[in-house]
Structure formats: structure tokens, C-alpha cells
Amino acid sequence: MIKPFKFSLFCILILLIISCSKEPETIELKLGHFAATNHAGNEASIRFAEGVKKRTNGKIIIKIYPNNILGAPPEVLVQNIQGKIDMSLPTQGQLAKYSQKFGCVMMPFVFEDYKHADRVLDGKFIEWAAPDLKRAGLIFLSNWEWGFRNLTNNVKPIKNPDDVKGLIIRTPPELPIQSAIEALGGTVKTISFSELTLALKHKIIDGQENPIAVIYSNQIYLTQKYLTMTGHTYNSMVHVISKKSWDKLTKEQQIILKEESKKAGDFMRKKIRSDEDAEIKKLEEFGMEITYPDKSMFKAKMENAYKKLEESVGKDNIANFLEFVEKERIKK
């Protein structure tokens, strides 16, 4: 007969064995972003979630909240840092609040093309800037895509910088973009992206600026007649995870998230860029008039924009960033 004390120890041992043999609990992570449901950013998010679920045998489930469902991008980023939202896809402009180095990226007319931007942002730049994010409570996973931003309006075709004078243009609350529009003589109005369609429809503003994929997927062509291929700034979605959420994962799970994030980002880059010509053609079919001005004329007007950006993010940061840019420029 087992004595009561020994029996209780025996029971505890059995319970410990059972608890240790249990499958680890499923982890659910929230990913909030601002891309429309039909935008490549949301498709990339879905692919990311599917890849993580498959490789973790269903132990990590990622729930996606697109199209600003969880709030405007700055609000989502704050919640991400706090750990209330596990992951987000802010642009460099949004991250600039937490690292001045990211504020350099959207410097007007700094990149020659997509590949030039990739070489800079995937290389020395992120090694330089990522530690700032960690100090803010975020872990960098990978660069995704957004694109070169172009100008639309419903007043007149823009063929040279003087044509921008007097136009009221909506921009996000990001200094590089706002200062670029102001340097061209435009009046900047900051309106939430969720209110943009209504503002354009009721002519509260004359125009806005965004990458082609956004103009197309958000049907901005319904309220805007003229598209000008200025390509004045470039930015991308940056996939980040809260350090609080990151620290709860195993090393193996962390590796999986990083690898699947990179795959999703590569997919998004390829899709955005390969779809761009077809989307421009469709925008023409939908009635937009498209102009391709000499960008050098616009860049020549950026002196004040560069000064404002330098004052905001610091001379040393700008100098370091431009060093990366020049090193990755292909000499012709």
C-alpha cells in the first residue's frame, strides 16, 4: 500500500510528465497595415501568414488587419511598439519619429530607380538604422515595397514645376514629402488616408501623391484627371515586430518569421514593379491624362526641401545616408 505522502509525490510526478508532453500552445500574432485588400501589400501579408503557419505546423497563426482597420498608421505603430499589435508595416516616414536615420530615405529625387533603392536599403543602411528600432521596441524583419510616389490633380496637366504652384495637395504627415510639394509651390494639406477619397470628391483638395499601385488599387482615378510621373520620393513598407512579441518566440520561430518576411517582401517588390506598366495603361483607359516631365527640372527646385530635411534629421545623418546612396549608384 502506497503511503499518502509518497502517493502525493507520485501524482505530482505524473502531472509533470503529462504537462511536459503536451503540445506547445498556438501563438496568434496580429499584423496591421494600411494597404487596401486588393493591393500587393495585403497579398504579401497573406503569403507571409501562410508560410509561417506551414513551417511552424500551425503553431503560429497570423491574423491580418488591412486597410487601416486597427487605426491610422501612426496609431498602429504606437500600438506595435507597446505590444498591443504584434506586427506592422510602416513606411520609413512613419519610422522617422523613432529614428532620424529613417527620415533620410524619402529625400526627394535621391534614387535613380528601384534597384538602386534596394541596394541602399537592404545593405549598409539597415545595418546602420535597425539598432535604433530595437531601442524603440521594434525588431526589423525585412523591407517590403510601396514605390516611387507620383502626383495627381484634377485641375491641369503638370509639365514643369511652375504648374504645381497654387495647387492644394494632400500628403501624409511626413516632412520629406511635404517639403518637396512646398518647394514646388504647392500648398500641403494633411488629411487621413481614410478620408482622402471624400476630400477629392468634394474638391477640398486639388490633388494627392502616391505610388501607381495605390492610385490604381484605391481608384483615385475616379476623382483625378491628371497623373504626373514625378517619382519625387521613394519609400517602402518596413516589416517590423514588437520586441515584446519577438522575445516570446523560440529561436527557430524567429528564424522562420524573418525568412518568410523576406520571401513576402521579395514577392511584393516583384509584383508592384511588374504590374506598374499595365496599371498605368489601365489608368489611361480609365481617362487619366499622363505626363512624363523632365525630373531634373523638379529636382532643381528642391534646395529648400533639402534644408528642411537636414534641419530635421541632422547633417551627419544626411551625409551618412548620401554616402550609402553614392556607393550604390551605378556609374554610367
ABEGO torsion letter per residue (X at the ends): XBBAAAAAAAAAAAAAAAAAABBBBBBBBBBBBABBAABAAAAAAAAAAAAAAAAAGGABBBBBBBGGAAEBAAAAAAAAAAGABABBBBBAAAAAAABAAAAAAABBGABABAAAAAAAAABAAAAAAAAAAAAAGBBBABBBBAEBBBBBBAABBBABAAAABGBBBBBBBBAAAAAAAAAAGBBBBBBBAAAAAAAAAAGABABBBBBAAAAAAAGAAAABABBBBAGABBBBBBBBBBAAAAAABBAAAAAAAAAAAAAAAAAAAAAAAAAAAAAAAAAAAAGBBBBBBBAAAAAAAAAAAAAAAAAAAEAAAAAAAAAAAAAABBBX
